[in-house]
Structure formats: structure tokens, C-alpha cells
Amino acid sequence: MNKGAVRPLVLALITACAATAAQAGEVEVLHWWTSGGEAKAAVALKGTLQAKGHSWKDFAVAGGGGDSAMTVLKSRVVSGNAPAAAQIKGPSLQEWAQEGVLANMDDLAKTEKWDESLPKVVSDIMKYQGHYIAAPVNVHRVNWLWVNPEALKKAGAKAPTTWDEFFVAADALKKAGIVPLAHGGQNWQDFTSFEAVALGLGGVDFYRKALVQLDPATLKSPTMDKVLSTFRRLKDYTDRNAPGRDWNLATAMVIKGEAGMQIMGDWAKGEFVAAGKTAGKDFLCLPAPGTAKAFTFNIDSFAFFKLKSEANQKAQRDLASAIMSPDFQELFNLNKGSIPVRMGMKMDKFDDCARASSKDFADSAKASTLVPSIAHGMAVPSAAEGAIKDVVSQFWNSDKMSTAQAMDRLVAAAKQR
């Protein structure tokens, strides 16, 4: 190649690099994926963005329920220093949108046909006044019971499908010197168990009236009395170190065989997989007792904040596009333990738990037995959710509070706005 030909080529390369540098932006992402399976999922998203030439600024705030992250986010937004994206979900998306701080993603959503790719129950949550302000990453099923089959075998117990069977198995595990129920005493974990009991004993209609519509009569009904009594019984089957324990440490107890069962969403599966365990062999994923024909959903999503820098806006759009891409949906959810939110995805790389979850999600959507998880910010405004969670945890932690008192407090908490 002669020198005359080299010069234009060098200039072209310099121009191309300069253009890439000009387009490359920084994307700062607030999330609370800090445990094993979740951290792997976050790394996958980071890699996708870096492959597009953008820099990734990790803004991880530990705490499984995301409460700590929301506190930090509020202070950042108030000070005019919002991240590009933050893990926000359910009614909280609408609350942030009302503040006028979220970006409109309609152009991207239209180009990439998000409406056609998402179930309506999901796309409605991602919009404010008909405009996309967030992108969903996945669908979690919350009403799972995780079981160590070896622990049950040692105890001579069988996996439960009803709450009566649960207590029979729990008694057998206790007698065998195994902690029956791995639990972490944090309010969102308490409520995860509580809503599983409510759905299992009361059914979908009761759950919807009590924990989504917050109907006072249902919150003070004989069914709620039974739900509270059954929920309280669970505590006798946890260990003394449960208060304050993180959820993934409770999952580790089941993985190691120190505990027999755990009531937790399918993000727990990411912990089993990260530990090299196989679904159906080393652990069982079963619908929480009495909830086989219902599906309590928790959808992780990212809200996009208004940014001033055009380069960062471009990085933000690339982030949204990456989140919704089939390749990332597959990669992310294989790591996270959840299922893709996009419709029509192939599930052949997923394990038995994920395939069962995907089928149940579709079946429940058709049968109208798909209900939002109040424990995970999907059902009611944050003020009411927080107040109700506090009541349930107070009831869990106090032997002196009667079910009647708890029901009165639930009715009062439901009025918080």
C-alpha cells in the first residue's frame, strides 16, 4: 500500500474513532442486585452496554427489598443529580413520573415494538399517562416454596401442597433436628410469607380484595383471621438467628441442608444455580402451599431519568434497547432465576423451574389469576405498602398482639396515602 493511500485511511479511522467517542456516553445505573445470582445478572447488563462503547457506572445499594436504594435515589434526584436509570417498579413508577423527572421513551418503544412484545398487564405498568417511562427486565414468581429434598428424606417427610401438609412436614423436620423454615426477619421477607399464606388460604379473589383493593371488610374478615393465625404459626419453625438475616443467607441454609424449606420468590433459584445445584435433583421449586393455580408476580424494571447530556441520553436509550433485547432477556434471566418478560421467547435453555413458571404465568394471565405482589412493591402505593408491612412484622414479632388487633391496624394502615 502506498503512502498516498495510507493517509486517507488513517484520517477515516481517526474520524470514525472520534465519532464513536462523541457518541459514547456514561450510563449510571442504580440497582440492588448485590447477591450471587443477581450480581452475575448485573454484570451481564454492564457487558452489553460496554460492548456498545459506553462506560458503565455501577450504583449498587445493598438490601434485597430495595428500600435503602430508594432512600439514596430520592436524595440524588432532589439534589439534581439523578442517575440514567434506576431499578423502580409497580406503583412507584407512577409516583416518580408524577414528579416530572422521568424521560419519555416512546420513540424507542415504537421503533422496537414494545407494545407487541409485552403482555398488556406489564406494558401498562411501564407507562405513565400512556407513555413509556420504564423498561421491564423480567417476571418473577413470588409464591414459590424452595425445598431441599435430601432434608425431607432425612426427616421422612413429603413436599407439601397445602398448609396442613406444610405443618406436618415442618414438624418432621424439627424432630430430625433440621430448621423447618429458613427465614430472614426483615419486613419484606415477613410479608412474602404472609402474602403466600393469604393466597393459599383465601384464594385469588380474597387476595385481590384484601391486598390490592385494600377493602376494609375483607381485611377484617374471618378469612383474614385464619390467615394471620396460620402466618403466626410459621414463626415456631424458624431459628433464633432469623431476625435481620438477608434472604440469600436464608436460601444458603436450604442449599446446605441446614433448613428444609424457604418461602421466597424465584430470585432464590439464582443462588442455587450459582452454588452449582440442579433443579429437580438438588432442590425442588413448588408453588407455595395452596397456590398452584395462581401466580404472584414481581417485575423488575428500570425507570429512565431526564438527562442533559446528549451522549448520556444516547447511552440511556442503548441501555433501554439492551434491556428489551431477546438476547439479553435470555442471558439475564438465566442468571437471575426469573423468566423473560418478552412474549414468545424460547425457553429451551431454561430449567424446569423457569419453564413451569413461564407456563403458569401464561395460564394465570388467561385465567385472570395473575396477582401483583404487595410484598415487592407491585400492588399498592408505597405509603400504604410500608404501613401494612409494618403491621405484619409487628404481629410476627409480638406474641401479645391479637389477630383482632392486627386486623384493626391493617385497616388503618391501608388508608395511608
Secondary structure, DSSP 8 states (H G I E B T S, - for coil): --HHHHHHHHHHHHHHHHHHHHH--EEEEEE---SHHHHHHHHHHHHHHHHTT-EEEEEE---TTSHHHHHHHHHHHHTT---SEEE--THHHHHHHHTT-B---HHHHHHTTHHHHS-HHHHTTTEETTEE-EEE--BEE--EEEE-HHHHHHHT----SSHHHHHHHHHHHHHTT-EEE---BSHHHHHHHHHHHHHHHHHHHHHHHHHTS--HHHHTSHHHHHHHHHHHHHGGGS-TT-BT--HHHHHHHHHHTSEEEEE--TTHHHHHHHTT--BTTTBEEEE-TT-TT-EEEE--EEEEB--S-HHHHHHHHHHHHHHHSHHHHHHHHHHHSSB-SSTT---TTS-HHHHHHHHHHHHHHHHT-EEE-TTTTSSS-HHHHHHHHHHHHHHHH-TTS-HHHHHHHHHHHHT--
